[in-house]
Amino acid sequence: MIQKQQYGMPIHDNRLIAGDNLSVLRTLTADLSVAKQVKLVYIDPPYATGFDFQSATVGMAYSDQSRGATYLEALRCRLLLLHKLMSDDGSIYLHMERLSRYAKPKCTRHGIPDRKKNIEMLRMIIEASSNPDELALDAYAGSGTTLTAAGSLGRRWIGIDSSPAAISVSCDRLRNGTPRMGSYARKTYIKRAAGEKFPDADLSFGLWIDSENQLFTARFAHLP
């Protein structure tokens, strides 16, 4: 992996990583600053819907085409790698929702079925399962909710995502804070004004790219 950009002073080793999480997690198992150091894992993987998802604000968000045995095997491989990264007293939270038709909570130490991912819930999880300066990891970082919550509570964090839209949104959110929301369809969506920042901005993180995959290197070349 290569570091493309550092935002803020490198006070913490926070990393937002653009790339396939399977490849990135394998690489992290050889990183002594990460392997057996992760106190908290939270993942909210795709739900095996068989669809591609679009965002009203950023276009193509992510593909959710894998289903059945293929989907379960992909998730199993990632859970095994995540386990290698966790400390002996670490916790893993797997957001279930529609995934519950494929997997059972026994795959994790904590199951959270049928609850929406939101920053209040994540703050509760992070406070309950980690301490300040300990390391949290989200292998399906999405819009950066877990990373924002972890940073606001003084935890170090690593986020991984393969979607250019997700990485772009996360970068903006971490640098400038979470904007007030509204309805995009009703044209009440509240955009951040030029230069405006919100209280949960976290200016200390590095943007990394999985350089072993040329497709990802090209895909994320445009990022700030």
MITIPA-318901 format. One record per residue (C-alpha): residue number from 1; residue in one letter; x, y, z. Coordinates in Angstrom, 2 decimals. Example, Ala and Ser with C-alpha at 12.3 -4.5 7.8 and 13.67 -1.06 7.14 Angstrom:
    i  aa       c1       c2       c3
    1   A    12.30    -4.50     7.80
    2   S    13.67    -1.06     7.14
//
This chain:
    i  aa       c1       c2       c3
    1   M     0.00     0.00     0.00
    2   I     1.10     3.56    -0.61
    3   Q     0.08     6.71     1.21
    4   K    -1.41     9.18    -1.23
    5   Q    -2.10    12.05     1.15
    6   Q    -1.79    13.08     4.79
    7   Y    -4.51    15.32     6.20
    8   G    -3.64    17.26     9.32
    9   M    -0.67    16.64    11.57
   10   P     0.16    12.91    11.86
   11   I    -0.66    12.84    15.57
   12   H    -2.47     9.52    15.16
   13   D    -1.85     6.73    12.66
   14   N    -5.45     6.86    11.40
   15   R    -5.78     5.39     7.91
   16   L    -8.50     5.55     5.27
   17   I    -7.57     2.86     2.75
   18   A    -8.94     2.66    -0.80
   19   G    -8.90    -0.92    -2.03
   20   D   -10.44    -4.37    -1.88
   21   N   -10.74    -5.19     1.81
   22   L    -9.63    -8.80     1.30
   23   S    -6.29    -7.72    -0.14
   24   V    -5.88    -4.88     2.37
   25   L    -6.67    -7.09     5.38
   26   R    -4.08    -9.63     4.22
   27   T    -1.50    -6.86     4.01
   28   L    -2.40    -5.57     7.47
   29   T    -1.80    -9.01     9.03
   30   A     1.91    -8.42     8.32
   31   D     1.85    -4.92     9.81
   32   L     3.10    -5.18    13.40
   33   S     1.36    -1.93    14.33
   34   V    -1.99    -3.49    13.42
   35   A    -1.79    -7.29    13.75
   36   K    -3.18    -8.38    17.15
   37   Q    -3.67    -4.70    18.03
   38   V    -7.27    -4.04    16.95
   39   K    -9.51    -3.69    19.98
   40   L   -12.77    -3.19    18.09
   41   V   -14.02    -4.29    14.68
   42   Y   -17.34    -3.02    13.35
   43   I   -18.48    -4.11     9.90
   44   D   -21.68    -3.43     8.00
   45   P   -21.19    -5.52     4.81
   46   P   -23.50    -5.49     1.77
   47   Y   -26.69    -7.49     2.29
   48   A   -26.55    -9.85    -0.74
   49   T   -29.41    -8.06    -2.49
   50   G   -28.16    -8.71    -6.04
   51   F   -28.37    -5.00    -6.93
   52   D   -26.09    -2.06    -7.55
   53   F   -26.77     1.01    -5.45
   54   Q   -26.75     4.63    -6.56
   55   S   -26.43     7.71    -4.38
   56   A   -28.48    10.79    -5.20
   57   T   -25.47    12.97    -4.39
   58   V   -22.42    11.05    -5.63
   59   G   -23.71     8.59    -8.26
   60   M   -22.68     4.92    -8.17
   61   A   -22.19     3.98    -4.52
   62   Y   -21.43     0.24    -4.44
   63   S   -22.21    -3.10    -6.05
   64   D   -24.03    -5.79    -4.07
   65   Q   -24.16    -8.57    -6.66
   66   S   -22.72   -11.52    -4.69
   67   R   -25.30   -13.88    -3.25
   68   G   -25.68   -17.30    -1.64
   69   A   -22.61   -19.48    -1.13
   70   T   -20.32   -17.05    -2.98
   71   Y   -21.37   -14.25    -0.65
   72   L   -20.94   -16.34     2.50
   73   E   -17.51   -17.55     1.47
   74   A   -16.36   -13.98     0.77
   75   L   -17.59   -12.87     4.19
   76   R   -16.00   -15.89     5.91
   77   C   -12.58   -15.10     4.41
   78   R   -12.77   -11.52     5.65
   79   L   -13.89   -12.52     9.14
   80   L   -10.93   -14.90     9.46
   81   L    -8.50   -12.14     8.52
   82   L   -10.19    -9.70    10.90
   83   H    -9.79   -12.22    13.70
   84   K    -6.03   -12.29    13.05
   85   L    -5.89    -8.52    13.48
   86   M    -7.80    -8.42    16.76
   87   S    -6.24    -8.24    20.20
   88   D    -6.88   -11.15    22.56
   89   D    -9.56    -9.13    24.35
   90   G   -10.96    -7.48    21.23
   91   S   -14.59    -7.40    20.12
   92   I   -16.17    -7.72    16.69
   93   Y   -19.60    -6.38    15.77
   94   L   -21.29    -7.58    12.59
   95   H   -24.32    -5.60    11.43
   96   M   -26.81    -8.28    10.41
   97   E   -30.15    -6.86     9.19
   98   R   -31.06    -8.73     5.95
   99   L   -27.83   -10.69     6.29
  100   S   -29.49   -12.69     9.07
  101   R   -31.08   -14.97     6.47
  102   Y   -27.55   -16.17     5.59
  103   A   -25.52   -15.88     8.78
  104   K   -26.10   -16.37    12.50
  105   P   -24.85   -14.11    15.31
  106   K   -22.60   -16.94    16.55
  107   C   -20.14   -15.83    13.85
  108   T   -19.29   -12.89    16.07
  109   R   -18.90   -12.06    19.71
  110   H   -21.66    -9.50    19.40
  111   G   -24.57    -9.56    16.94
  112   I   -26.67    -6.48    16.21
  113   P   -29.56    -7.59    13.96
  114   D   -32.19    -5.25    12.56
  115   R   -30.75    -1.91    13.71
  116   K   -29.80     0.99    11.53
  117   K   -26.19     2.03    11.44
  118   N   -26.02     5.50    12.95
  119   I   -23.45     7.52    14.77
  120   E   -25.21     7.38    18.16
  121   M   -25.29     3.57    18.09
  122   L   -21.66     3.44    17.00
  123   R   -20.54     5.77    19.76
  124   M   -22.26     3.50    22.27
  125   I   -20.50     0.44    20.80
  126   I   -17.11     2.14    20.72
  127   E   -17.34     3.39    24.30
  128   A   -18.47    -0.03    25.54
  129   S   -15.79    -2.06    23.74
  130   S   -12.66     0.10    23.60
  131   N   -10.68     2.74    25.44
  132   P    -9.15     6.01    24.26
  133   D    -6.10     5.53    21.99
  134   E    -7.07     1.93    21.21
  135   L    -7.55     0.87    17.59
  136   A   -10.92     0.45    15.85
  137   L   -11.35    -0.96    12.33
  138   D   -14.19    -0.84     9.80
  139   A   -13.56    -2.93     6.67
  140   Y   -16.68    -1.58     4.92
  141   A   -16.18     2.08     5.79
  142   G   -18.92     3.51     3.55
  143   S   -19.53     7.16     4.36
  144   G   -17.15     7.06     7.34
  145   T   -19.66     6.90    10.21
  146   T   -17.59     4.45    12.27
  147   L   -14.42     6.45    11.66
  148   T   -16.09     9.73    12.63
  149   A   -17.48     8.19    15.83
  150   A   -14.14     6.61    16.73
  151   G   -12.21     9.80    16.12
  152   S   -14.63    11.89    18.16
  153   L   -14.08     9.54    21.12
  154   G   -10.29     9.61    20.95
  155   R    -9.82     6.19    19.36
  156   R    -7.37     5.45    16.59
  157   W    -8.98     3.99    13.49
  158   I    -8.56     2.23    10.16
  159   G   -11.26     2.33     7.48
  160   I   -11.29     0.37     4.21
  161   D   -13.57     0.67     1.17
  162   S   -13.38    -0.17    -2.54
  163   S   -15.94     2.41    -3.67
  164   P   -14.52     5.69    -5.03
  165   A   -17.74     7.41    -3.96
  166   A   -17.41     6.10    -0.40
  167   I   -13.76     7.13    -0.13
  168   S   -14.53    10.60    -1.50
  169   V   -17.46    11.11     0.90
  170   S   -15.44     9.80     3.86
  171   C   -12.53    12.10     3.06
  172   D   -14.83    15.10     2.93
  173   R   -16.63    14.12     6.13
  174   L   -13.44    13.47     8.09
  175   R   -11.83    16.70     6.94
  176   N   -14.85    18.98     7.32
  177   G   -17.32    17.21     9.61
  178   T   -20.78    15.77     9.02
  179   P   -23.11    18.21     7.23
  180   R   -26.68    18.70     8.35
  181   M   -28.95    16.42     6.35
  182   G   -32.23    16.92     4.56
  183   S   -34.17    15.35     1.69
  184   Y   -32.28    15.38    -1.59
  185   A   -35.47    14.41    -3.46
  186   R   -37.39    17.32    -1.94
  187   K   -34.47    19.66    -2.66
  188   T   -34.00    20.34     1.06
  189   Y   -30.62    18.59     1.19
  190   I   -28.28    20.92     3.07
  191   K   -24.87    21.20     1.47
  192   R   -21.84    22.40     3.35
  193   A   -20.96    26.01     2.50
  194   A   -17.53    26.69     1.03
  195   G   -14.96    26.56     3.83
  196   E   -17.55    25.50     6.42
  197   K   -16.55    22.88     8.97
  198   F   -18.56    21.02    11.58
  199   P   -17.54    20.01    15.14
  200   D   -16.84    16.34    14.35
  201   A   -14.14    17.12    11.77
  202   D   -11.03    14.99    12.29
  203   L    -8.09    16.52    10.49
  204   S    -5.55    13.83    11.32
  205   F    -5.58    10.86     8.96
  206   G    -3.74     9.41     6.01
  207   L    -5.33     8.37     2.71
  208   W    -3.81     5.12     1.48
  209   I    -4.27     3.15    -1.75
  210   D    -3.81    -0.57    -2.37
  211   S    -1.00    -0.14    -4.90
  212   E    -0.73    -3.87    -5.65
  213   N    -3.94    -3.64    -7.66
  214   Q    -3.44    -1.39   -10.71
  215   L    -7.20    -1.12   -11.16
  216   F    -7.54     0.57    -7.77
  217   T    -4.50     2.76    -8.34
  218   A    -6.11     4.13   -11.50
  219   R    -9.59     4.30    -9.97
  220   F    -8.50     6.47    -7.06
  221   A    -5.95     8.63    -8.90
  222   H    -8.38    11.57    -8.98
  223   L    -8.91    11.74    -5.23
  224   P    -7.68    14.88    -3.43
//
